[in-house]
Amino acid sequence: MNDTTRFVTFPLGDERYALDSSQVKELLMPSRVYSFPHAMHSLEGVLIRRGTVIPVCDLRGAFGHGAERNLYVIARCNYAGRAETVAIPVSGDCELVPSEVTFVAGLLHTGGKTVPLLNLDQVMAHCIQPAIGLASEAQR
Amino acid sequence: MEALKEIERRPLFVSRSAKPVAATPGPVILFTAGGKRFAVQASEVEEIRDRDDRTAIRKLKGPEPIDFALHVGLGAGILERFVVLKPGEVSLGVTEVERMTILPKVVPLPGLFRGAERQWYRGLLVMENDVIPLVRTEYWRMAGASTRETGSGA
């Protein structure tokens, strides 16, 4: 079983964050953001990429890092039950790095402590393995 | 940067979620309000009046005006022109009416836009190196009717 996958890491201010590379469509050099009046706080406008309109989501509101933008990470996400594409401004170079699949989906800050939030799907897939596979699978 | 190049080499799949949709063919009227450009389908416009016309007409119970810039969060606008929507009961107070042009394809608002803008706009026009919202006249007619009832027009 291969538990290695690849991630795209990128800086937001002083911190680095990562996305599963399968979510990342491309990286864009800074380009014009077209703004128009709307009611969504974190969206600052849209980029035009090959005729497609891509909303730009500034994550500073969520992560609190104000920084210059050097690149846009164009990524897929699920929002309100639909697959969407979003451009995330980042403040430095991105790297594609391999890594073991982590069982941690996030970090929970509670009572002054940081508690890992388990990705139960990954845990189950890794930990629950049949001692003997099905005959039909063995024949493949 | 090697890693960056590797990403760039990967096949790219451009989202089709925001591809152009069919729009009612016809020209649009471009206008500015609050320093931004907008468009309205010409077929939805009864007439365009200037400020003096509006003052005179209003005394005769003319179309209820809406300060367009104020309504979309741009602050109180400079109302120099009034775009009267059919059938003539509501007008949009705007700064300037630029011109009429051919309606390009309308791109729907990306799904991440889930606020009031979905009511304000039918979609976006990508034209002239700009992205211009196309107003949803049904909504503005309703907003005008509401303004008339509450007496809070421009």
Chai-1 contact restraints between the chains, C-beta under 6 A:
chainA,res_idxA,chainB,res_idxB,connection_type,confidence,min_distance_angstrom,max_distance_angstrom,comment,restraint_id
A,E26,B,L12,contact,1.0,0.0,6.0,A-B,restraint_1
A,L27,B,I7,contact,1.0,0.0,6.0,A-B,restraint_2
A,Y34,B,V131,contact,1.0,0.0,6.0,A-B,restraint_3
A,F36,B,P133,contact,1.0,0.0,6.0,A-B,restraint_4
A,P37,B,V72,contact,1.0,0.0,6.0,A-B,restraint_5
A,P37,B,G73,contact,1.0,0.0,6.0,A-B,restraint_6
A,P37,B,L74,contact,1.0,0.0,6.0,A-B,restraint_7
A,H38,B,F113,contact,1.0,0.0,6.0,A-B,restraint_8
A,H38,B,E117,contact,1.0,0.0,6.0,A-B,restraint_9
A,A39,B,G115,contact,1.0,0.0,6.0,A-B,restraint_10
A,A39,B,A116,contact,1.0,0.0,6.0,A-B,restraint_11
A,A39,B,E117,contact,1.0,0.0,6.0,A-B,restraint_12
A,M40,B,F113,contact,1.0,0.0,6.0,A-B,restraint_13
A,M40,B,G115,contact,1.0,0.0,6.0,A-B,restraint_14
A,V46,B,V131,contact,1.0,0.0,6.0,A-B,restraint_15
A,R50,B,V14,contact,1.0,0.0,6.0,A-B,restraint_16
A,T52,B,V14,contact,1.0,0.0,6.0,A-B,restraint_17
A,T52,B,S15,contact,1.0,0.0,6.0,A-B,restraint_18
A,T52,B,A18,contact,1.0,0.0,6.0,A-B,restraint_19
A,V53,B,A18,contact,1.0,0.0,6.0,A-B,restraint_20
A,V53,B,V107,contact,1.0,0.0,6.0,A-B,restraint_21
A,V53,B,P110,contact,1.0,0.0,6.0,A-B,restraint_22
A,V53,B,L124,contact,1.0,0.0,6.0,A-B,restraint_23
A,P55,B,P110,contact,1.0,0.0,6.0,A-B,restraint_24
A,P55,B,L112,contact,1.0,0.0,6.0,A-B,restraint_25
A,Y79,B,L112,contact,1.0,0.0,6.0,A-B,restraint_26
A,R82,B,G111,contact,1.0,0.0,6.0,A-B,restraint_27
A,E84,B,G111,contact,1.0,0.0,6.0,A-B,restraint_28
A,E84,B,L112,contact,1.0,0.0,6.0,A-B,restraint_29
A,T85,B,S15,contact,1.0,0.0,6.0,A-B,restraint_30
A,C94,B,L4,contact,1.0,0.0,6.0,A-B,restraint_31
A,E95,B,A3,contact,1.0,0.0,6.0,A-B,restraint_32
A,L96,B,A3,contact,1.0,0.0,6.0,A-B,restraint_33
A,L96,B,E6,contact,1.0,0.0,6.0,A-B,restraint_34
A,L96,B,I7,contact,1.0,0.0,6.0,A-B,restraint_35
